[in-house]
Amino acid sequence: MLSVKLEKGQLLVADPDLIGDVSFNKAVILLTDHHEQGSVGFIINKPLKFTIQDIVPDIIGNFKIYNGGPVEQDNLYFLHNVPDVIPNSIEISNGIYWGGCFDTVKELLNKQEINKDNIRFFLGYTGWGETQLETEMEQKSWIVTPNNYKNKIIGKTTSQIWKEKIIEIGGDYLIWSNAPENPYLN
């Protein structure tokens, strides 16, 4: 039985045993929706090798694109912390918002009225069907932690976030904090 109550806004930290899973090895996922029918989240620490301008050429700027997960990787999504200037945003928690009017986003980016601390773009998302995430939790694939970064997570440098969370969890996980991406190649 699952002892942790899952709620949107939490972080799911990949257990070190997920070695070899291309999408989820050392992943940290912001859970953006959770209900009886399933769950949705975005991997926040897997930047891709291109920017928003590579995908939407009429946007000026070098905003990184992140791999949000293996579902619908041909769709662009965004999280932000400026709902007052992006209409139709959906609040997740802690001042973090999902989506909104993309035409407004383009205009704000081109006018440099929002920056990398305000918005993060993703290709794809991570999704779980009914009880799928709970099953993965019981299998110890994920460690649930609060999002102590709150809405600052949007601008957080992501290269060390998995390590930071593993150190924060502590205990038997500490040994994994300095493990290479693939310990079998060490």
N, C-alpha and C positions, 0 to 999 in steps of 0.2 A: 504494500500500500504506500502511496506517495505521501510523504510527510510535509512537503513544501507546497504552499499554496501559490500556484502560478498566477501572475498578474501582469498586464501590460505595463511596460516601463522598466521591468527587471532586465538584468543581463544574464544570458546563458553562456557560460564559459565551457568550451569543449574540454572534456576530460582528456588527460594525456594519453589514454588508451585509444583515442581516435586516430592514431598514427596511420598514415596511408590513405586516409579519406581526403581526396584532393580539395573538396569544398570546405570541409569542416575541421581539418587538422589545425590546431591552435586558433580556432575561430572564437570570436566574441560576438554574440548576437544580441541586438536590442529587440526585445519582444514588444511588438507594436500592437498586437491584438491577440486576445485569448478568450475563447468561449467554448461552449459544448460542441460546436460544429468543427472546431479546429483552431489553429494558431498561425500567426504570421510574424515574421521578424526580418531584420536586415543584418547581415554580417557587417560589422563596422570597422574591421581591421584588415581588410583584404583589398588594397588599392589595385586597380588595373593600370595598364601602361598607357592610357590615353586620358584626354581631358574632355570636358563638356563641349569645347569647340570642335573636337573631332566628330562628335555625334550631332551637334546642333551648330552648324557653321556660322549662323547669324548671331551667336552669342560671343561676346568678347570676354576672354578670361581663360585662365589656366586651372580651373577648378577640376580636381581629380575626380575620376569616376571609380566607384568601388563595386566589387562583386558582392551584390546583396544576397545572393544565393542561387541555387540551381534552377529555380522556377521562373519561367517567363523572362529569360535573359535577353530577349529582344525588346523589352520594355524598360523605359527610364522612370525611376521613382526618385523622390527626394524627401528628406527630413529637414526641418528647420526650427528656428527658435524666434521667428519674427512674424507671428500671426497678425499683428497690427498692420503690416504692409502687404501680406499675401492673403487675399480673401479666399474663403472656402477651405481653409485648413482644418484638419481634424486633430484635436488634442489627444496625445498619447498619454503623457504624464510629465510631471516636473518641468513644464514649460517647453516640451518637445512636441512638435507638430508634424503631421504627415500630409504631404500634398498641398493642393491649393491651385489657384489660377496660374497656369504655366506661362501665359502671355505676360502677366504681371512680373513673374520671376525673370523672364528674359529682359524685360524693360529695366528692372532693378539691377540686374547684373551688368547690363550695358552702360547704365548710368553710374556704376560702381557704388550703389546705395546699400548693397548687402555684400558681405565678404565671406571668407572661408570659415569664420567663426559662427556664421549665421545659417549656412546651408550645406548639405552634403548630398551628392547624387549617387544613385545605385543603378546598376543593370541587374535586373532580376531580384528575387526575394527568396526567403526561406519559408516554406509552408509545411504545415502538418495537418493531416486529416483528423477526424474525431478520435480522440484518445491516443493518437500516434505520439505526441510529445510526452504524454504521461508515461507511455510504454518506454520511450527512450530514457526518460528520467529514472524509471525503475531499473533499467539496464545500466544505469550510471554513465550514460553518454554525456550528460550535461550537469554542470554545477550551477545552481541558481544563486545569483548574488544581487544585492540592491545596486541601483545605478547611483553611486555616490557622486558621480560627476554632474548629475542632473542635466540641465540643458547645455552645459559647457561641453558635453560629449560630442556635440556637433563639430566643434573646432579642435577637439583633442587629437594630438598626434597619435597615430595608431600603431606604430611599429613595436611598441613595448606594452601595449595594453593587456595582452594575454598574460605576459610575464608578471605584470603588476597585480593582476587579479589572482593569479596562482600564489604569489607571495602573500597577498592579503588573506587568502583562504588558509594558507599555512599547513601545519601538520605534515602528513605523508606527502603532500603535494610539493613541498619546498624543493625537494630533490629535482623535480621536473622544471623548475623555473629557468635553469640555464641549459636545458637540453636543446640540441640542434633541431631544426625543422624535421629531419628524419634521423632519429637516433641510430637506426640500423646502418647508416652510412658513416657513422663516427668511427 
